[in-house]
Each structure stands twice: as structure tokens, then as C-alpha cells.
Amino acid sequence: MKDSLVTIFGGGGFLGRQVAQALMARGARVRIAQRDLAVAVKVKSLGNLGQSQFVGADIRKPATVARAIAGSDIVINLVGILSGDFDAVQHEGAANVAQAAAAAGVKALVHISAIGADANSPSAYGRSKAAGEAAVKAAFPTATILRPSIIFGAEDQFLNRFAQIIGSAPVIPVIGAATKFQPVYVADVAQAIANAAEQPGVFGGKTYEVAGPQVLSMKEINAWIAKAIGRDKPLVEVPNGFATLLTLLPGGPITRDQLAMLGRDNVATAGSEGLEALGVAPTPMGAVADKWMVRYRRHGRFAGRASA
């Protein structure tokens, strides 16, 4: 890994910065390929002088992808979206990256998909993720594919988003209350990706379902957050019919496709290989989340965890 050049598509984002840091700690040079390079500037301070470089790229445009990959030893594709043209990004974009990586002769490709990737998924998101996986395997058969559950961390749009709502609302509305998740810590996912990139001979050609140690329903997650930030409020399950009406609102709290995604549990398949197989011990939310959730308490770090 030392001195290898690793191109990370989406390397300036929430997960990408953690991956870049994990790779640079192992002595790799990283090239951040990002459509908007302004979001990637934080990466520069994570490594040593000259250890990071930046290039504009859009995975929907094959020519920019090929330019970004030129000279790389390893390629990692983290790009994904929760709304918009799923097929263009998560299927065709994934294919563009895999095809360019194969043409450039890179020694390893790591592709990030998602638990729930399924050609028969009720959501366009899930179907596009499955199509992306198929395209990657066709172009680069030795690629390592990781399917994370929902990822949490200090800068996430998961625990932080719910904490903001819980802190300001008189009651806690819960959509998809019974749907189960297996939240996984961002640093664990980053280390798993780095291990896969470093050892393609061990992990290449396989698919891993990357999930945390706890299975929690959406209602249980919201209750956990409320306790963590000291907000004792009633949880109200939002009926599916009303949630469907919310999808019709411009800029509403949930899209139709996201509601379809909530129709299925987001947990690792029984018997699937995951973090442990990739050499990473999964971290429970309670072991780390207090470090940043404290800011949502009424009096910050001076407030008691269970205060009302």
C-alpha cells in the first residue's frame, strides 16, 4: 500500500474523508476524484504534504473518469445518491468506473453498494444498486463489493438529522417505525475498504454485507437518540397512508422512493460475510456517538444524559 496511488471517486464526502485518512495512514497517496472539488478541501489536512491530490470528475462522463484513473494502482468508487437519477449514477456511473479501471490495468477495484441492492427491489435506489453491482462484476470480475447498512458518524445525515428533529419537535414522528436497520460506524467501513484495497488477493471477487453489531427498528433508533440527548418525548408512529401523502409535498421529509425502501429491513443477510471477515471489529453506536450527540442536549456537555 505504501506509495500506491489510490483514486477515490467521491473521496471528499462523509465516508470518503474517512477512507482517505485510513489510506494515507498506511502510506498511500490518494487522488480525490470529485465533481465539486470545493467539498474535498478537508482531505488535504488529513495527510502529509504531497500525499493528496485532487481532480474534477463526474462518473456519468466516461472521459473524466478515464482521466481521473490514469496512473492509478487502486480505484475506489464511493459515489451514491439518495434522490435523483439513480440509474445514471449508481448503474451507468458504476459501469464507467469499472470499465475505465479495467482498461487502465489497475490492480484493485473496491465498489461501494448497499444492503438492499436487489434487481427486484420496490425502490429504484435498490434496483440501481443491483444493476451497478452487475456492471462492475462484468467489467472487473475481481472487484471487491461492499454493501453497508446505514452509516453513522460525527458528520452523518442519519443520527444528526434525527437528533435535530427530536430536539425541536414536541413529539417524535417516526416513519417506518418497524423497519429494522444495522447501523455501521463510518470509521469501521473506512478500515474495511482500506483492507479490501490493500489485499485484493484475499478479498477480491467477493461481496460483503457490512453492518454494525446491533439490529434496531427505526422506532428503537429514535428512542435511543432521544435518551442520548436527554429529550423525554412521546414517539408517534406515522401511518403509512399519511407518510405516502408526505411524499407528495415539495421538499417534504421523505420521497416516494425512500418510503419504498422503508418497506424492507436493512440488515445483513444471515450467513453473509461482513466486517469481521474484512478484519474489522464492529463498533456499537453507544461506544462512540456520545462524543458528538452531546451538542443536542439542552445544556451541551454539561447536561445529564437522561435529563428531560
N, C-alpha and C positions, 0 to 999 in steps of 0.2 A: 504493500500500500504506500510506503514512503516514496515520495516524489512522483507518484502516479497522478495523472491529470484526470479528474472526475468532473464531468459535466452534469450539472443538476438542473433539469428543467423544473421551474417553479421553486428554485432554491432560495428565493427571497421571502417566502411566505412563512406562516406559523410553524409548520413541520420542517420546511426547507432550511430554516436557520439552524434548527437543532441538528439536522443531518449534516450540514456544512461544518458545524462546530465539531461533531463527532469524527468526521473525516479528517479535518485539519489537526485534531489532537493526535491522530495516527500518522501524521506527516504527509498527508496527501495535499496536492494542490487542487483547488476547486474552481470551476468555471460556472458562474451563476448565469443560466440562460433564462431570461425573464422578458415578458412582453413590456412591462413597465419597470424599468430599472430603478426608478425612484424608490420602490418598496424594498429594494435589495441592499440599500446602503449599510444597514446594520450589520451585514455579514462581514464587512471589511474589518471591523474591530474584534472579531471573534478569533482571528488567527494572527500569524506573524506577518511582517512586511513582505509583500510579494506572494503571499500564499493564496490569495484570492484574485480572481479576475471576473469581468462582467461582460456579457454580450446580449444584445437585444435579439429576441427570438419569439416567434409565435408558432406553436406546434401545429396550427392549422395551415401553415405555409411551409411546404417541404424545403424550399430553398434556404430559408432562415434556419431551419432545423439542421440541415446538412452543414451549413457554415458554423453553427454552434458546436457541432460534434467533431469537426475536423481536428485531428491530432490528439483526440481523447483516448485514454486507456479504458475508461469505465463510464457508463452513462446511467443516470437515474432519472426516471420520469415520475414526478410527484403531482403533475397538473390534474386538477379535477374541479368541477363546479357543482353547486347545489341548485342552480337555476340557469336557464338559458338554453343554448343549443347543445344538448348533451352529446348527440352523435358526432357533431363536428369536433368537439374537444376530446371526449372520452373514448371514442371509437376511431374516427379518422385521424385525430391528432396522435393517439397512441400508436396507430399504424405508421404514421410518418416518422415518429421517433425510432421505432423498432427497425423499420426498413433502412433508415439512414445509419443507424448503429451497425447493422449487418453489413451495409455497403462499405462502411469505414473500417471494418475489421476490428472493432473494439472487443476486448476480452470478456467483458461482463456487462449485462444489462439488468437493472432492477426496476420493475414496474409496480407502481402502487395502484391497486384496485380498491375494492371494498367488500366487506361482508355484505351479502345481499346481491352480489353480481349474479345475474341469472337471466338467461335468454327468455324465460317465461315470467319474469318479474312483472307485477302490476304497475310498476313505475318505469318511466322512460330512463330515469337515472340508473336503475338496476340493469335494465336491458343494455344500455350503452356501455356500462362497465363490463358486462359479459362479452359484448362484441369487441371491446378493446382488448380483453384478455386473449380472445381467439386470434385477433390480428397480430398481437405480439408473439404468440406461440408460433404462428405460421411464418413470420418473418425472422424470428430469433428464437429457435427452439430451446436453447439453453438459458433463456431469461429466467430470473427468479421473480415470482409474482407474490406480493404480499397483499392480503386483504385485511385491513384493520377494521375493528368496530369503531364506534365514535371515539375521537381522540380528545383527551383533556390535557390542560396545561395552563400556565400562568397567563398566556395571551390567547386562550381559546375563545371561540364563539359558542361555547356549549355551557359550561358551568358559569362563566361570567355573564352570559346573556340571561340565564335563568335567575342568577343572583340579583341582577338589576331589576328584573320584573318583581321578584319576591320582596325586594327591599322597598319598592314603591307602591305596590298594589295592596288594597285592603284584604283581598283574598288571593289565593294562588290558583289560577286556572291551569288545568292540566289536560292537554290534548294527547290522545293515545295513551291513556293512563296505564293500561295493562301491558303495553308493548315492552318487551324486555331488551336490555342492552348489556354489553360487557365492556364498559369504558376502559380505554387503554391509555397509559401515560405517554405523552409525546416523547419524553427522553428515552423510554423503552423502545418505542417504534424506531426512533433515530438510530439507536445502537443496533437494533435488528437489521436495519437497512445497511448500516456500515459493515456489519458482519457478512451479510449476503454479498455485498460489493467486493469485499476483501477476499472471500473464499468461494468463487464461482464453481470451483471443482467439487465443493461439498454441497452447496445449496442450489446450484444452477439447475434449471429444468423442472423445478418444483414450485408448488403453490402452498403458501402458509396462511392460515387464518389467525391474525394477530389480535388477541383480545386480552383484557385485564383479568384479574383473579376473582372478580365479583360479578354476578348476574343480578341486575336490578331492573325493576319496572320503571317506567317513566314517572309514575307516582312516587315510588320509593326514592328515586333520584331527587325529585323536587323536595321531598320531606327531608332528605339528608342535607340538601343545600340550606333549607330553612333553619335546621338545627345548627348547622355550621356557622351561620351568620347571625344567630340569636333572634330569629324572627318567628315567633309562635303565631302562625296564622292558619286558618282553615284551608284545606286543599279541596278544590271543586273540580270534579271530573267533567270535562266538556263533552256533551253528547256528540256522536259522530255526525248527526244531521246538522247541528249548529256549526261544527267545525267545517263542514262542506260549504256552508254559507260564507264562512270567513275566507275561504279560498277565492271567493268572487270579489273581495274587496281589493281595490288598487293599493299596493304596498301593504297588504294585510300580513298578519303574523305567520301565515303558513300558505304554501302554494298547493294546488291540487296534486301535483306530483309528490310533494313531501308528505301529504296526507296519505297517499297511496303507499308510500314507503313505510309509514307507521302501521300499515296493515299486517306487517310481518315482523317477527322478532329479529333483532340484530345481534345474534350471538354466534359463537363459533360452532361449527358442526361437530357433533360428537365424534371423537376419534381423530379429528384433524390435527395436523402438526401446527404449532404456534410459536410463541415467544421462546419457550424453553428449548424447542428444537433448534432455534436460531441462537441459542446461547445466552438468553436474557431472562432474568427472573422478573415476573410481572409485579408492578408496584400498585398497591391499593390506593384508592383516592384519599382515604383518611390519613395516609402516611405523608402526603405532600401538599394537599390542597389548602390546608390551613395557612400556609405561607403567603398565599395571595388572596384567599377568600376573606381574610380578616378585614380588608378595606371596606367590605359591605356591611360590617356591623355598625350600629349606631354611633359608637364612640371608637371605632377602629380597633387597634390592637389593645386598647385599654378596656374594651368591653368583654364581659364574660361570654363564653361560647353558648351557654344555654339561656341567657337573659331574654326576656320578652321584648 
